[in-house]
Amino acid sequence: MRKRVYTRGITKVWFFKILKKIEVKGITMSVIINLNFFSPRWSRNDEYEVKFTREYMDISVEKSISRLTWVEGCDPKWSGEPLISIMSDDRIYAPAIIPELFEFAWKAWRNNELNEQEISNELLSIAEWVNTVTKAKPSNDFWNVCF
């Protein structure tokens, strides 16, 4: 398992780690990946757990969860709390395409186009992008009431 470490002063920030992988006959049946998103609300990183299984994908932080369920012959169906709402509650204003990006990544993993390490790296690039956007938000007195 490879992890990227970024240092800021003496603080190390882990952007992702693969927590658990379950294999059956050489096929990965589920994988859990943790991603850190910077939360301006709390001035710290929040750890989001992304769980991929063949039947569903869960994205959760603390008690909030967004689920995408596979529906054979149809588009996958989102349920639970909308991912954008979960993130905006922590003042993480991710671009509106975020749910579609996670869905695209899950389908690629589900279809065996990417293994757990490759999908972790792809999700890491999304987390880095969202963190860059979040940290670049306007932060003067005028805009602080909005963010």
C-alpha positions in Angstrom: 0.0 0.0 0.0 1.5 3.3 -1.1 0.5 6.5 0.6 1.3 10.1 -0.4 2.5 12.3 2.4 2.5 16.1 2.2 4.2 18.1 4.9 3.2 21.5 6.0 5.7 22.5 8.7 5.8 19.5 11.0 2.2 18.3 10.3 1.8 15.3 8.0 -1.4 15.0 6.0 -2.4 11.6 4.7 -4.7 12.1 1.7 -5.7 8.5 1.4 -5.2 5.0 2.6 -6.6 1.7 1.7 -8.2 0.4 4.8 -9.6 -3.0 3.8 -9.7 -5.2 0.8 -11.8 -8.4 0.4 -11.0 -10.8 -2.4 -12.9 -13.9 -3.6 -11.2 -16.1 -6.2 -8.8 -13.2 -7.2 -11.6 -10.7 -7.7 -11.7 -7.8 -5.3 -15.2 -7.8 -3.8 -14.9 -4.6 -1.7 -12.4 -2.0 -0.8 -12.5 0.9 1.7 -10.5 4.0 1.0 -10.2 7.0 3.3 -9.8 10.5 1.7 -9.1 13.7 3.5 -10.9 16.8 2.5 -10.1 20.2 4.1 -13.0 21.6 6.0 -13.0 25.4 6.4 -15.8 25.0 8.9 -13.5 23.1 11.3 -10.1 24.3 10.0 -9.0 20.7 9.7 -9.1 17.7 7.4 -12.3 15.6 7.5 -11.8 11.9 6.7 -14.3 10.6 4.2 -14.7 6.9 3.9 -15.3 5.6 0.4 -16.5 2.0 0.3 -16.7 0.2 -3.0 -18.5 -3.1 -3.3 -20.0 -4.8 -6.4 -23.5 -3.8 -5.3 -23.0 -0.3 -4.0 -20.7 2.6 -3.2 -20.9 4.4 0.1 -19.3 7.8 0.8 -19.5 8.7 4.5 -18.2 11.1 7.0 -19.2 10.8 10.7 -23.0 10.1 10.7 -23.7 11.3 7.1 -23.8 8.8 4.3 -24.4 9.0 0.5 -25.0 5.7 -1.3 -25.0 4.7 -5.0 -26.6 1.4 -5.6 -26.2 -0.8 -8.7 -29.5 -1.4 -10.6 -29.2 -4.0 -13.3 -30.3 -2.7 -16.7 -30.7 0.9 -15.3 -28.6 3.7 -14.1 -27.2 3.4 -10.6 -29.5 5.1 -8.0 -28.3 7.6 -5.4 -29.8 7.5 -1.9 -29.2 8.9 1.5 -27.9 12.4 1.9 -26.7 14.0 -1.3 -22.9 14.1 -1.4 -22.8 17.8 -2.2 -24.9 18.5 0.9 -22.6 16.5 3.1 -19.6 18.4 1.8 -21.2 21.8 1.9 -22.2 21.2 5.5 -18.5 21.2 6.3 -18.1 24.3 4.0 -16.4 22.2 1.4 -17.8 23.7 -1.8 -16.9 20.9 -4.2 -17.7 21.4 -7.9 -21.2 20.0 -8.9 -19.6 17.2 -10.9 -18.2 15.5 -7.8 -21.0 12.8 -7.5 -20.6 11.9 -11.2 -16.8 11.6 -10.8 -17.2 9.2 -7.9 -19.8 7.3 -9.9 -17.4 7.1 -12.9 -14.6 5.8 -10.7 -16.8 3.2 -9.0 -18.0 1.9 -12.3 -14.4 1.6 -13.6 -13.4 -0.3 -10.4 -16.6 -2.5 -10.6 -15.8 -3.3 -14.2 -12.3 -4.3 -13.3 -10.8 -1.5 -15.4 -8.9 -0.2 -12.3 -7.5 -2.1 -9.3 -7.6 -0.8 -5.7 -4.3 1.0 -6.0 -5.2 2.6 -9.2 -8.7 3.7 -8.0 -7.1 5.1 -4.8 -4.7 7.2 -6.9 -7.6 8.4 -9.1 -9.7 9.3 -6.0 -6.7 11.0 -4.5 -6.4 13.3 -7.6 -10.1 14.3 -7.0 -9.4 15.0 -3.3 -6.4 17.1 -4.2 -8.5 19.1 -6.7 -11.3 19.7 -4.3 -8.8 20.7 -1.5 -7.2 23.2 -4.0 -10.6 24.7 -4.8 -11.6 24.9 -1.2 -8.3 26.5 0.0 -8.5 29.0 -2.9 -11.9 30.4 -1.9 -12.1 34.2 -1.4 -11.4 34.9 2.3 -11.9 38.6 2.9 -14.5 40.2 5.2 -17.0 40.6 2.3 -17.0 36.9 1.3 -16.6 35.3 4.7 -20.3 35.5 5.4 -20.9 33.3 2.3 -18.2 30.8 3.0 
